Amino acid sequence: MVTGSSSAEEYVDLLAGQGRHEFTTNEATAALGVSDVAARAALRRLSVRGRIAMPYRGFHIIVPPEYRKLGCLPPEQFVPQLMQRLKLAYYVALLSAAQYHGAAHQRPQRFQVAVAKNRKPIRCGAVAVDFIARKEVARVPTKSLNTPRGVVLVSSIEATALDLVGYSSHVGGLDQTATVIAELADQIHGEGLVDVAKTAPVSWSQRLGYILDLLGHQDRAEPLAAFVRENAGDVVALAPSASTKDARRVARWQLDANAEVEAEA
């Protein structure tokens, strides 16, 4: 078997010709028939030339010419395969999910992915991926969307709205949260909200319901109000870190409105 960087390039070309765009260091080492050290050296040379990238240790992706400037594949084209390799449940979340659902108010600079436990962010060329810990990730409703290199799982529109409230600090605060939810609200189904509410703290539903009312979507929030009446045990603050001293009590959501929320037009 021919060894060295030339055969590594042939291996990458062969995979690309078969429609594959990812492989592991171990797979390359076995295919090349060389030592681990020699295989890694050959792969490093391909990486320097921009032919491949390594977003995660031991996991390589093939970078076609149209993405060489990016220095990586777009995240939705390799994150699903990486999660499969790591045997992790996941879904595209928050602002990244909202964009798939048509909320284009602010293009997220980092690709946001929900997983069960905290993970370090990924940097691959100009691509940045942040992981958000969502304990019930496997139960959250998702939608399968096609990409040029497979399928990516994205949180349902109702799950996206609830997560935006639950992780408002990850999306720029309550004003930004309300702005994005306003763009999604016409597509939200009340019963879908109740389904996803069962996967999260009740306080998220209390805050989301209040924001939907504020945005003029009381009808869509009605099933969620019934869920809150049955399950909420405590009054919660709209802004958890702010004082509730002069807050307005909102009985429908068992919530203290201790912050002004304004969605951008």
PECORQUI-V500408 format. One record per pair of residues at least 24 apart in sequence whose C-alpha atoms are under 10 Angstrom apart, sorted by the first residue. I is the first residue (numbers start at 1). J is the second residue. D is the distance in whole Angstrom. If there is no record, write none. Layout:
# PECORQUI-V500408
I/J/D ; I/J/D
This chain:
# PECORQUI-V500408
1/31/9 ; 1/32/7 ; 1/33/7 ; 1/34/9 ; 2/32/8 ; 2/33/8 ; 2/34/9 ; 3/32/6 ; 3/33/7 ; 3/34/7 ; 3/35/10 ; 3/38/9 ; 3/39/9 ; 3/42/9 ; 4/32/8 ; 4/33/10 ; 4/34/8 ; 4/38/7 ; 4/39/8 ; 4/41/8 ; 4/42/6 ; 4/43/9 ; 5/32/10 ; 5/38/9 ; 5/39/8 ; 5/40/10 ; 5/41/8 ; 5/42/4 ; 5/43/7 ; 5/44/9 ; 5/45/7 ; 5/46/7 ; 6/42/8 ; 6/45/10 ; 6/46/9 ; 7/31/10 ; 7/32/7 ; 7/33/10 ; 7/39/10 ; 7/42/9 ; 8/32/7 ; 8/39/8 ; 8/40/10 ; 8/41/10 ; 8/42/6 ; 8/43/7 ; 8/45/9 ; 8/46/8 ; 9/42/8 ; 9/43/8 ; 9/45/10 ; 9/46/7 ; 9/51/8 ; 9/52/10 ; 12/43/10 ; 12/46/9 ; 12/51/9 ; 12/52/8 ; 12/61/9 ; 12/62/7 ; 12/63/10 ; 13/51/10 ; 13/62/9 ; 15/62/9 ; 16/62/7 ; 16/63/10 ; 16/64/9 ; 19/149/8 ; 20/61/9 ; 20/62/8 ; 20/149/8 ; 21/52/9 ; 21/60/8 ; 21/61/6 ; 21/62/5 ; 21/63/8 ; 21/64/9 ; 21/73/9 ; 21/77/9 ; 21/78/8 ; 21/81/10 ; 21/149/8 ; 22/52/9 ; 22/53/10 ; 22/54/10 ; 22/59/7 ; 22/60/6 ; 22/61/4 ; 22/62/6 ; 22/63/9 ; 22/77/10 ; 22/78/8 ; 22/81/8 ; 22/82/9 ; 23/54/10 ; 23/58/8 ; 23/59/6 ; 23/60/5 ; 23/61/7 ; 23/62/8 ; 23/81/10 ; 23/82/10 ; 23/85/10 ; 24/54/9 ; 24/56/10 ; 24/57/9 ; 24/58/5 ; 24/59/5 ; 24/60/6 ; 24/61/9 ; 24/85/9 ; 25/54/10 ; 25/57/9 ; 25/58/5 ; 25/59/7 ; 25/60/7 ; 26/58/8 ; 26/59/9 ; 27/58/10 ; 27/59/10 ; 28/60/10 ; 47/71/9 ; 50/125/10 ; 53/124/7 ; 53/125/8 ; 54/122/10 ; 54/123/9 ; 54/124/7 ; 54/125/9 ; 55/79/9 ; 55/82/9 ; 55/121/10 ; 55/122/6 ; 55/123/6 ; 55/124/5 ; 55/125/8 ; 55/127/9 ; 55/128/9 ; 55/129/9 ; 56/82/8 ; 56/121/10 ; 56/122/7 ; 56/123/9 ; 56/124/8 ; 59/85/9 ; 68/125/9 ; 69/125/8 ; 69/126/8 ; 70/124/9 ; 70/125/6 ; 70/126/5 ; 70/127/7 ; 71/124/7 ; 71/125/4 ; 71/126/6 ; 71/127/8 ; 72/123/9 ; 72/124/6 ; 72/125/5 ; 72/126/7 ; 72/127/7 ; 73/124/8 ; 73/125/9 ; 73/126/10 ; 73/127/8 ; 73/149/10 ; 74/111/9 ; 74/124/9 ; 74/126/9 ; 74/127/7 ; 74/128/10 ; 74/147/10 ; 75/110/9 ; 75/111/7 ; 75/112/10 ; 75/113/10 ; 75/122/10 ; 75/124/9 ; 75/127/7 ; 75/128/8 ; 75/129/7 ; 75/152/10 ; 76/111/8 ; 76/113/10 ; 76/129/10 ; 76/145/10 ; 76/146/9 ; 76/147/7 ; 76/148/9 ; 76/149/9 ; 76/150/9 ; 76/151/8 ; 76/152/6 ; 76/153/9 ; 76/154/10 ; 77/146/10 ; 77/147/6 ; 77/148/7 ; 77/149/6 ; 77/150/7 ; 77/151/8 ; 77/152/8 ; 78/147/10 ; 78/149/8 ; 78/150/9 ; 78/151/10 ; 78/152/9 ; 79/111/10 ; 79/113/9 ; 79/129/9 ; 79/152/8 ; 79/153/10 ; 80/149/10 ; 80/150/8 ; 80/151/7 ; 80/152/6 ; 80/153/8 ; 81/149/9 ; 81/150/9 ; 81/151/9 ; 81/152/9 ; 83/115/9 ; 88/115/7 ; 88/116/8 ; 88/117/10 ; 88/137/10 ; 88/138/9 ; 89/114/8 ; 89/115/6 ; 89/116/7 ; 89/136/10 ; 89/137/7 ; 89/138/6 ; 89/139/10 ; 89/153/10 ; 90/114/5 ; 90/115/5 ; 90/116/8 ; 90/131/9 ; 90/132/10 ; 90/133/10 ; 90/134/9 ; 90/137/6 ; 90/138/7 ; 90/140/9 ; 90/142/10 ; 90/152/10 ; 90/153/7 ; 90/154/9 ; 90/155/9 ; 91/115/7 ; 91/131/10 ; 91/132/10 ; 91/134/10 ; 91/137/8 ; 91/138/9 ; 91/140/9 ; 91/141/9 ; 91/142/7 ; 91/143/9 ; 91/144/10 ; 91/152/8 ; 91/153/5 ; 91/154/5 ; 91/155/6 ; 91/156/10 ; 92/131/9 ; 92/132/10 ; 92/142/9 ; 92/143/10 ; 92/152/8 ; 92/153/6 ; 92/154/5 ; 92/155/6 ; 92/156/10 ; 92/160/9 ; 93/130/10 ; 93/131/9 ; 93/132/8 ; 93/134/10 ; 93/142/10 ; 93/153/9 ; 93/154/6 ; 93/155/6 ; 93/156/9 ; 93/157/10 ; 93/159/9 ; 93/160/6 ; 93/161/10 ; 93/163/8 ; 93/164/8 ; 94/132/9 ; 94/154/9 ; 94/155/8 ; 94/157/10 ; 94/159/9 ; 94/160/6 ; 94/161/8 ; 94/162/9 ; 94/163/6 ; 94/164/5 ; 94/165/9 ; 94/166/10 ; 94/167/8 ; 94/168/9 ; 94/170/8 ; 94/171/7 ; 94/177/9 ; 94/180/10 ; 95/160/8 ; 95/161/10 ; 95/163/10 ; 95/164/8 ; 95/170/9 ; 95/171/7 ; 95/172/10 ; 95/176/10 ; 95/177/9 ; 95/180/8 ; 96/154/9 ; 96/155/10 ; 96/160/9 ; 97/142/10 ; 97/143/10 ; 97/153/9 ; 97/154/6 ; 97/155/6 ; 97/156/8 ; 97/157/8 ; 97/159/10 ; 97/160/7 ; 97/161/10 ; 97/164/10 ; 98/154/9 ; 98/155/9 ; 98/156/9 ; 98/157/7 ; 98/160/7 ; 98/161/8 ; 98/164/9 ; 98/180/7 ; 98/181/8 ; 98/183/9 ; 98/184/8 ; 99/180/9 ; 99/183/10 ; 99/184/10 ; 100/145/9 ; 100/154/8 ; 100/155/10 ; 100/156/10 ; 100/157/9 ; 101/154/9 ; 101/155/9 ; 101/156/8 ; 101/157/7 ; 101/160/9 ; 101/183/9 ; 101/184/7 ; 101/187/9 ; 102/157/10 ; 102/180/10 ; 102/183/8 ; 102/184/7 ; 102/187/10 ; 103/179/9 ; 103/180/6 ; 103/181/8 ; 103/182/9 ; 103/183/5 ; 103/184/6 ; 104/180/8 ; 104/183/8 ; 105/176/9 ; 105/179/8 ; 105/180/7 ; 105/183/8 ; 105/264/9 ; 105/265/9 ; 106/176/9 ; 106/179/9 ; 106/180/8 ; 108/171/9 ; 112/170/9 ; 112/171/10 ; 113/153/10 ; 113/154/9 ; 113/155/10 ; 114/138/10 ; 114/140/10 ; 114/154/10 ; 114/155/9 ; 114/163/10 ; 130/170/10 ; 132/167/9 ; 132/170/9 ; 133/167/10 ; 134/163/9 ; 134/166/10 ; 134/167/10 ; 134/199/9 ; 134/200/9 ; 135/199/9 ; 135/200/9 ; 136/198/10 ; 136/199/6 ; 136/200/7 ; 137/199/8 ; 137/200/10 ; 138/199/9 ; 139/195/10 ; 139/196/8 ; 139/198/9 ; 139/199/7 ; 139/200/10 ; 140/195/9 ; 140/196/6 ; 140/197/9 ; 140/198/9 ; 140/199/7 ; 140/200/9 ; 141/192/9 ; 141/195/8 ; 141/196/7 ; 141/199/9 ; 156/188/9 ; 156/192/9 ; 156/193/10 ; 156/196/9 ; 157/181/10 ; 157/184/7 ; 157/185/9 ; 157/187/7 ; 157/188/6 ; 157/189/9 ; 157/192/9 ; 157/193/9 ; 158/184/9 ; 158/185/9 ; 158/187/9 ; 158/188/6 ; 158/189/7 ; 158/190/8 ; 158/191/9 ; 158/192/6 ; 158/193/5 ; 158/194/9 ; 158/195/9 ; 158/196/7 ; 158/197/9 ; 159/188/10 ; 159/192/8 ; 159/193/7 ; 159/194/10 ; 159/195/9 ; 159/196/6 ; 159/197/8 ; 159/199/9 ; 159/200/10 ; 160/184/9 ; 160/188/10 ; 160/193/10 ; 160/196/9 ; 161/185/8 ; 161/188/8 ; 161/193/9 ; 161/196/10 ; 161/204/10 ; 161/205/10 ; 161/208/8 ; 161/212/10 ; 162/193/8 ; 162/196/8 ; 162/197/8 ; 162/199/10 ; 162/200/8 ; 162/204/6 ; 162/205/7 ; 162/206/10 ; 162/207/9 ; 162/208/6 ; 162/209/9 ; 163/196/10 ; 163/197/10 ; 163/200/9 ; 163/204/8 ; 163/205/10 ; 163/208/9 ; 164/204/9 ; 164/208/9 ; 165/203/10 ; 165/204/6 ; 165/205/8 ; 165/206/10 ; 165/207/7 ; 165/208/6 ; 165/209/10 ; 165/211/9 ; 165/238/10 ; 166/200/8 ; 166/201/8 ; 166/203/8 ; 166/204/5 ; 166/205/9 ; 166/207/8 ; 166/208/9 ; 167/204/9 ; 168/239/10 ; 173/239/9 ; 173/261/9 ; 174/207/10 ; 174/211/9 ; 174/238/9 ; 174/239/8 ; 174/259/9 ; 174/260/9 ; 174/261/6 ; 174/262/8 ; 174/263/9 ; 175/211/10 ; 175/259/10 ; 175/260/8 ; 175/261/5 ; 175/262/5 ; 175/263/5 ; 175/264/8 ; 176/261/9 ; 176/262/8 ; 176/263/7 ; 176/264/8 ; 177/208/10 ; 177/211/9 ; 177/261/9 ; 177/262/9 ; 177/263/8 ; 178/208/9 ; 178/211/7 ; 178/212/8 ; 178/214/9 ; 178/215/8 ; 178/261/7 ; 178/262/7 ; 178/263/5 ; 178/264/8 ; 179/215/9 ; 179/261/9 ; 179/262/8 ; 179/263/4 ; 179/264/5 ; 179/265/8 ; 180/263/8 ; 180/264/9 ; 181/208/9 ; 181/211/8 ; 181/212/8 ; 181/215/9 ; 181/263/9 ; 182/211/9 ; 182/212/8 ; 182/214/10 ; 182/215/7 ; 182/216/9 ; 182/217/9 ; 182/263/7 ; 182/264/9 ; 182/265/9 ; 183/263/10 ; 183/265/10 ; 185/212/8 ; 185/215/9 ; 185/216/9 ; 185/217/7 ; 185/220/8 ; 185/221/10 ; 186/217/8 ; 186/220/9 ; 187/220/10 ; 188/217/10 ; 188/220/7 ; 188/221/9 ; 189/219/10 ; 189/220/6 ; 189/221/9 ; 189/223/9 ; 190/218/10 ; 190/219/8 ; 190/220/5 ; 190/221/6 ; 190/222/7 ; 190/223/5 ; 190/224/7 ; 190/225/10 ; 191/220/9 ; 191/221/9 ; 191/222/9 ; 191/223/6 ; 191/224/8 ; 192/220/10 ; 192/223/9 ; 192/224/9 ; 193/220/9 ; 193/221/8 ; 193/222/10 ; 193/223/8 ; 193/224/6 ; 193/227/9 ; 194/221/9 ; 194/222/10 ; 194/223/7 ; 194/224/6 ; 194/225/9 ; 194/226/9 ; 194/227/7 ; 194/228/9 ; 195/224/9 ; 195/227/10 ; 197/224/8 ; 197/227/8 ; 197/228/9 ; 198/227/9 ; 198/231/10 ; 201/231/10 ; 201/232/9 ; 202/227/9 ; 202/228/7 ; 202/231/7 ; 202/232/6 ; 202/233/9 ; 202/234/9 ; 202/236/10 ; 203/228/9 ; 203/231/10 ; 203/232/7 ; 203/233/9 ; 203/234/9 ; 203/235/9 ; 203/236/6 ; 203/237/9 ; 203/238/9 ; 203/253/9 ; 203/254/9 ; 203/255/9 ; 204/228/10 ; 204/236/9 ; 204/238/9 ; 205/232/9 ; 205/253/8 ; 206/232/8 ; 206/235/9 ; 206/236/8 ; 206/237/9 ; 206/238/8 ; 206/250/10 ; 206/252/9 ; 206/253/5 ; 206/254/7 ; 206/255/7 ; 206/256/10 ; 207/236/8 ; 207/237/8 ; 207/238/6 ; 207/239/9 ; 207/253/7 ; 207/254/9 ; 207/255/7 ; 207/256/10 ; 207/257/9 ; 208/238/9 ; 208/253/9 ; 209/252/9 ; 209/253/7 ; 209/255/10 ; 210/238/8 ; 210/250/8 ; 210/252/8 ; 210/253/6 ; 210/254/9 ; 210/255/8 ; 210/256/10 ; 210/257/9 ; 211/238/9 ; 211/261/8 ; 211/262/10 ; 211/263/10 ; 213/252/10 ; 213/253/10 ; 214/261/8 ; 214/262/9 ; 214/263/10 ; 215/261/10 ; 215/262/9 ; 215/263/8 ; 222/252/10 ; 224/253/9 ; 225/252/7 ; 225/253/7 ; 225/254/10 ; 226/252/9 ; 226/253/10 ; 227/253/10 ; 228/252/8 ; 228/253/7 ; 228/254/8 ; 229/253/8 ; 229/254/8
